[in-house]
Amino acid sequence: MPNFPITDTHVHLVDPGRIRYSWLDGAPALNRPWLLGDYNKATESVGIEKIVFMEVCPDYHEIYNEVAWITELAQSDPRIQGITANARFEESDTIEAVLETHANSPLVRSIRRVTQELDIDFCIQPEFIEGVRLLSKHGLLCDICIVHPQLPNTIKLVDACPDVRFVLDHIGKPDIKNQVFDPWKADIKSLAKRENVICKISGIVTEADHANWTPEDVEPYILHVIDCFGFDRVVYGGDWFVMTLAAEYPQWIEVIDRTLEGCSETDLRKFYVENADRVYGLGSGGR
């Protein structure tokens, strides 16, 4: 475990009794409340100093309720210092108003539209690109949640939005289960050439064989990302509670520690704390 408190940039919380998440109906292993107390128990052996809540794809009419709930939680737990909220960039009639509302929330730092299950060309449709471009106007990041075949079009999206800062979640979800590296490796190398992109190394054990993964399965993917992006443009994320499909929280930290063994404390602090604080504007800095 790191010998200093860390920032977790990817924490999911759900209360199905308060907010509706239709997708949980088809995910029985996850379909229950996952509350802050559960997270605290799961991470009790890890020093978590700051948290960025990651939206959990609520039914769309609930997106403001989700932000309000987490903002309420932050009043009693000051570790919650940022929120990544949900928005549909492609809905051109409403996206400006949605982003303005989110930007007026004191904790919203980033916006995410999960496209991993959508058409491979979804993120390069003109309406989607125009919606993403509005983020720079509101001082908001764009978190990207895709699967690896969508990386080439993600690069096109980034190139079309040079004024927007992007965070690639889960290192682009490579096929770790089958140990497939290409063309993911080349696509990551290409994406890393875009200076406005940060890569989040977050809970990727769920991309491996849930029951039989080993640290050796995961390590090469992490090392490639760090080789491409460098320690100045990577951030740590837990991806709790989704990560529980494959691992307990301390196991994920152990994978990271093993992979980064021998790295300097300076680089480890960048990865675990400093980059996240800078990118998401945590602490006193704000957006």
C-alpha positions in Angstrom: 0.0 0.0 0.0 1.2 3.6 -0.6 2.7 5.1 2.5 0.7 8.3 2.0 -3.0 9.1 1.6 -4.3 8.8 -2.0 -7.0 10.4 -4.2 -9.5 8.0 -5.8 -10.8 9.6 -9.0 -13.4 6.9 -9.7 -15.9 6.0 -7.0 -19.4 4.8 -7.8 -22.2 5.0 -5.2 -25.8 4.0 -5.8 -29.0 4.1 -3.7 -31.6 2.4 -5.9 -34.3 3.4 -3.3 -33.6 7.0 -4.0 -32.4 7.2 -7.6 -33.5 4.9 -10.5 -30.8 3.0 -12.4 -32.5 0.8 -15.0 -29.3 -0.9 -16.1 -28.9 -2.5 -12.7 -32.0 -4.7 -13.5 -29.8 -6.6 -15.9 -26.8 -6.8 -13.5 -27.9 -9.0 -10.6 -24.4 -9.2 -9.1 -24.4 -5.4 -8.6 -28.1 -4.7 -8.1 -28.2 -3.4 -4.6 -27.3 -0.3 -2.7 -23.6 0.6 -2.7 -23.3 3.3 -0.1 -20.5 5.4 1.4 -20.3 3.2 4.4 -19.8 0.2 2.2 -17.0 2.0 0.4 -15.4 2.9 3.7 -15.4 -0.7 4.8 -14.0 -1.9 1.5 -11.1 0.7 1.7 -10.4 0.6 5.4 -6.9 -0.7 4.9 -6.2 2.1 2.3 -5.7 5.7 3.1 -8.2 7.6 0.9 -7.9 11.3 1.4 -9.9 12.6 -1.6 -12.7 11.2 -3.7 -14.1 12.0 -7.1 -17.5 10.5 -7.5 -18.2 9.0 -10.9 -21.7 9.0 -12.3 -23.4 5.6 -12.5 -25.6 6.0 -15.6 -28.8 6.9 -13.7 -32.0 7.1 -15.7 -31.6 10.4 -17.6 -34.3 12.3 -15.7 -32.3 11.6 -12.5 -29.0 13.2 -13.5 -29.5 16.3 -11.3 -30.8 14.2 -8.4 -27.6 12.1 -8.5 -25.4 15.3 -8.3 -27.6 16.6 -5.5 -27.3 13.4 -3.5 -23.5 13.3 -3.7 -23.3 17.0 -2.9 -25.3 16.2 0.2 -23.0 13.4 1.1 -20.0 15.7 0.7 -21.3 17.9 3.5 -20.7 15.1 6.0 -17.6 13.6 4.3 -15.2 16.2 3.1 -13.2 13.6 1.2 -15.7 14.0 -1.6 -14.2 16.9 -3.5 -15.3 16.3 -7.1 -18.2 14.9 -9.1 -18.2 13.6 -12.7 -21.8 14.1 -13.8 -23.8 12.5 -16.6 -24.9 14.3 -19.8 -25.9 13.4 -23.4 -23.7 15.5 -25.6 -25.6 14.4 -28.7 -28.9 16.1 -27.6 -28.2 19.4 -29.2 -31.5 21.0 -28.0 -30.7 20.6 -24.3 -27.0 20.0 -23.8 -26.1 23.7 -23.3 -28.6 24.0 -20.5 -27.6 20.7 -18.9 -23.9 21.7 -18.9 -24.7 25.1 -17.5 -26.7 23.5 -14.6 -23.9 21.0 -13.9 -21.3 23.8 -14.0 -23.2 25.7 -11.4 -22.8 22.8 -9.0 -19.8 23.5 -6.7 -18.5 20.0 -7.0 -19.0 19.0 -10.6 -15.6 18.9 -12.3 -16.2 16.6 -15.3 -18.9 15.2 -17.6 -19.3 11.6 -18.9 -21.4 10.1 -21.5 -20.8 6.3 -21.5 -20.5 5.1 -25.1 -18.9 1.7 -24.6 -22.1 -0.1 -25.7 -23.1 2.3 -28.5 -22.2 2.3 -32.2 -18.5 2.6 -32.9 -19.2 5.9 -34.8 -21.4 7.4 -32.1 -18.8 9.7 -30.7 -17.9 11.3 -34.1 -21.4 12.3 -35.1 -21.5 16.1 -35.5 -24.0 16.7 -32.7 -21.9 14.7 -30.3 -18.8 16.6 -31.2 -20.5 20.0 -30.9 -21.8 19.0 -27.4 -18.4 18.0 -26.2 -16.9 21.3 -27.5 -19.1 23.2 -25.1 -17.2 21.7 -22.1 -14.3 24.2 -22.5 -16.8 27.1 -22.2 -17.9 25.8 -18.8 -14.5 24.8 -17.5 -15.4 21.1 -17.4 -13.4 17.9 -18.3 -14.7 15.1 -20.4 -14.3 11.6 -19.0 -14.4 9.0 -21.8 -15.8 5.5 -21.2 -15.2 3.2 -24.2 -14.0 -0.2 -25.2 -10.8 -0.6 -27.1 -12.2 -0.9 -30.7 -13.6 2.6 -30.2 -10.2 4.2 -29.7 -9.6 5.3 -33.3 -12.8 7.3 -33.3 -12.0 8.6 -29.9 -8.8 10.0 -31.3 -10.9 11.7 -34.0 -13.1 13.2 -31.3 -10.2 14.5 -29.3 -8.7 16.1 -32.5 -12.0 17.8 -33.2 -12.1 19.3 -29.7 -8.6 20.7 -29.1 -9.8 23.1 -26.3 -11.3 20.3 -24.2 -9.4 18.3 -21.6 -10.1 14.6 -21.7 -9.7 11.7 -19.2 -9.7 8.2 -20.7 -11.3 5.9 -18.1 -10.1 2.3 -17.6 -7.2 2.7 -20.1 -9.7 2.2 -22.9 -10.8 -1.2 -21.7 -8.4 -3.5 -23.6 -9.2 -7.2 -23.9 -7.1 -8.4 -21.0 -9.0 -11.6 -20.6 -7.7 -12.8 -23.9 -4.3 -11.0 -23.6 -5.0 -9.0 -26.8 -2.6 -6.1 -27.2 -3.0 -5.0 -30.8 -4.2 -2.6 -32.0 -4.9 -1.3 -28.5 -1.1 -0.6 -27.9 -0.7 1.5 -31.1 -4.0 3.4 -30.5 -3.0 4.2 -26.9 0.4 5.4 -28.2 -1.3 7.6 -30.7 -3.8 9.0 -28.2 -1.0 9.8 -25.8 0.4 12.2 -28.3 -2.6 14.5 -27.7 -1.4 16.6 -24.8 -5.0 17.4 -23.7 -5.6 13.7 -22.7 -5.0 12.1 -19.3 -5.2 8.4 -18.8 -7.0 6.9 -15.8 -5.7 3.6 -14.6 -8.8 2.4 -12.9 -10.0 -1.0 -11.8 -9.1 -2.8 -15.0 -9.1 -6.2 -13.4 -12.7 -6.4 -14.6 -11.4 -6.6 -18.2 -9.5 -9.8 -17.2 -10.9 -13.2 -16.4 -13.0 -12.3 -13.3 -12.4 -15.6 -11.6 -8.9 -16.5 -12.7 -6.9 -13.3 -13.4 -3.4 -12.8 -12.1 -1.3 -9.6 -11.6 0.8 -10.8 -14.5 -2.2 -10.5 -16.8 -2.7 -6.9 -16.0 0.8 -5.5 -15.5 1.8 -5.1 -19.2 -1.2 -3.0 -19.9 -0.5 -0.6 -17.0 3.2 -0.4 -18.0 2.3 0.4 -21.6 0.0 3.3 -20.5 2.7 4.8 -18.3 5.3 4.4 -21.0 3.1 6.3 -23.4 1.6 9.0 -21.1 4.4 9.3 -18.6 3.8 9.9 -14.9 2.6 13.5 -15.4 -0.5 12.3 -17.3 -1.8 9.3 -15.5 -4.2 9.2 -12.5 -5.4 6.5 -10.2 -9.0 5.2 -9.9 -10.5 2.4 -8.0 -13.7 1.8 -10.0 -15.5 0.6 -6.8 -18.1 -0.9 -6.8 -17.9 -2.3 -10.3 -14.4 -3.7 -9.5 -16.0 -6.1 -7.0 -17.0 -8.3 -10.0 -13.3 -9.4 -10.1 -11.5 -8.2 -7.0 -11.6 -6.6 -3.6 -10.3 -3.0 -3.3 -6.9 -3.9 -1.6 -6.2 -6.5 -4.3 -6.4 -3.7 -6.9 -4.0 -1.5 -4.9 -1.6 -4.5 -4.6 -1.6 -5.0 -8.4 -0.7 -1.3 -8.8 2.0 -1.5 -6.1 3.5 -4.6 -7.7 3.5 -3.1 -11.2 5.1 0.2 -10.0 7.6 -1.4 -7.6 10.9 0.5 -7.8 9.3 3.8 -9.0 10.3 6.9 -7.2 8.0 8.4 -4.5 7.8 11.5 -6.6 6.3 9.6 -9.5 4.0 7.6 -7.2 2.7 10.8 -5.6 2.0 12.2 -9.1 0.0 9.1 -10.0 -1.9 8.6 -6.7 -2.5 12.3 -5.7 -1.0 15.3 -7.4 -2.1 14.7 -11.0 -5.7 14.0 -9.9 -5.8 17.1 -7.7 -4.5 19.2 -10.6 -6.7 17.7 -13.3 -9.9 17.7 -11.4 -9.2 20.9 -9.5 -9.6 19.3 -6.1 -8.9 21.0 -2.8 -8.7 24.8 -2.6 -8.0 25.2 -6.3 -11.5 24.4 -7.6 -12.2 24.5 -11.4 
